[in-house]
Amino acid sequence: MLDRLCLGVSFASISCTFYEDESTVRSIKKSEDKIRSSVASTSLGKKLNFMCPAALKELDFVN
């Protein structure tokens, strides 16, 4: 969900995809930093890259 928001997908579109209220999606977006740091601190999170694709592109990690 957070990665889709980083890519510019609308709150309304994501809320339909995940069957959540749009306000819930907005609340999740507001908590993005806390969510990503919490996931990153888990053993699974350490194996995965949780940076937004747009941020990776800015850092020249993605073409």
Secondary structure, DSSP 8 states (H G I E B T S, - for coil): -HHHHHTT--HHHHHHHTT--HHHHHHHHHTHHHHHHHHHTSHHHHHS--S-HHHHHHTTS--
